[in-house]
Amino acid sequence: MAGLVPGIRVFTCSCIKTWTAGTSPAVAATDSRSQPVTDSSPYVPPKVWAWSKESGGQFASINRPIAGPTHDKELPVGRHPLQLYSLATPNGTKVTVMLEELLAAGFSGAEYDAWLIRIDGNQFGSGFVAVNPNSKIPALMDRSGPTPIRVFESGAILMHLAEKFGAFLPSGGQERADKRNEHDRIAHLFARVEFFNGTEQ
């Protein structure tokens, strides 16, 4: 630290300090946040988060600076192997179109129950957060096997369904890559529809 010029910035691992004349560089480089933690008890997140302050803005009632469920609410489960929790936004529609195309192609295992998840706070229910920790639609529970599989994000759901039924997705090579590219291109078009219609989700 010798030879430091007053007024220069001293970089530490977690902060930036400005050293002034008459101040010890060692003191200037000290970060109070680097003090040792004395509490060794493990952190246990609450089962349901409580947030009493609004974050402001148009969507203050549904967007919160916290993660996890805000209330207890179990998801309904129907009789079919696939359970879709969604809303008729462009992202939600992509999955519904895929399921209907699979059924039209003769894949009876693609029978599904569709459940409405409104973007008004319902996406923060404990049941839905258990399926998608990001609290975004669409989300899918695949209950066709002995262990249910949760899948979220529209692209991931489309890939899961395509691979599960061996349909609409080439096995490899350039053709498979082109299908992935095509999905991304279509996703951008859907995103524009979301933006102009005000149905972003």
Secondary structure in CASP SS format (residue, H / E / C, confidence):
PFRMAT SS
TARGET T0000
AUTHOR 0000-0000-0000
METHOD secondary structure of the structure
MODEL  1
M C 1.00
A C 1.00
G C 1.00
L C 1.00
V C 1.00
P C 1.00
G C 1.00
I C 1.00
R E 1.00
V E 1.00
F E 1.00
T C 1.00
C C 1.00
S C 1.00
C C 1.00
I E 1.00
K E 1.00
T E 1.00
W C 1.00
T C 1.00
A C 1.00
G C 1.00
T C 1.00
S C 1.00
P H 1.00
A H 1.00
V H 1.00
A H 1.00
A C 1.00
T C 1.00
D C 1.00
S H 1.00
R H 1.00
S H 1.00
Q C 1.00
P C 1.00
V C 1.00
T C 1.00
D C 1.00
S C 1.00
S C 1.00
P C 1.00
Y C 1.00
V C 1.00
P C 1.00
P C 1.00
K C 1.00
V C 1.00
W C 1.00
A C 1.00
W C 1.00
S C 1.00
K C 1.00
E C 1.00
S C 1.00
G C 1.00
G C 1.00
Q C 1.00
F C 1.00
A C 1.00
S C 1.00
I C 1.00
N C 1.00
R C 1.00
P C 1.00
I C 1.00
A C 1.00
G C 1.00
P C 1.00
T C 1.00
H E 1.00
D C 1.00
K C 1.00
E C 1.00
L C 1.00
P C 1.00
V C 1.00
G C 1.00
R C 1.00
H C 1.00
P C 1.00
L E 1.00
Q E 1.00
L E 1.00
Y E 1.00
S E 1.00
L C 1.00
A C 1.00
T C 1.00
P H 1.00
N H 1.00
G H 1.00
T H 1.00
K H 1.00
V H 1.00
T H 1.00
V H 1.00
M H 1.00
L H 1.00
E H 1.00
E H 1.00
L H 1.00
L H 1.00
A H 1.00
A C 1.00
G C 1.00
F C 1.00
S H 1.00
G H 1.00
A H 1.00
E C 1.00
Y E 1.00
D E 1.00
A E 1.00
W E 1.00
L E 1.00
I C 1.00
R C 1.00
I C 1.00
D C 1.00
G C 1.00
N H 1.00
Q H 1.00
F H 1.00
G E 1.00
S H 1.00
G H 1.00
F H 1.00
V H 1.00
A H 1.00
V H 1.00
N C 1.00
P C 1.00
N C 1.00
S C 1.00
K C 1.00
I C 1.00
P C 1.00
A E 1.00
L E 1.00
M E 1.00
D E 1.00
R C 1.00
S C 1.00
G C 1.00
P C 1.00
T C 1.00
P C 1.00
I E 1.00
R E 1.00
V E 1.00
F E 1.00
E C 1.00
S H 1.00
G H 1.00
A H 1.00
I H 1.00
L H 1.00
M H 1.00
H H 1.00
L H 1.00
A H 1.00
E H 1.00
K H 1.00
F H 1.00
G C 1.00
A C 1.00
F C 1.00
L C 1.00
P C 1.00
S C 1.00
G C 1.00
G H 1.00
Q H 1.00
E H 1.00
R H 1.00
A H 1.00
D H 1.00
K H 1.00
R H 1.00
N H 1.00
E H 1.00
H H 1.00
D H 1.00
R H 1.00
I H 1.00
A H 1.00
H H 1.00
L H 1.00
F H 1.00
A H 1.00
R H 1.00
V H 1.00
E H 1.00
F H 1.00
F H 1.00
N H 1.00
G C 1.00
T C 1.00
E C 1.00
Q C 1.00
END
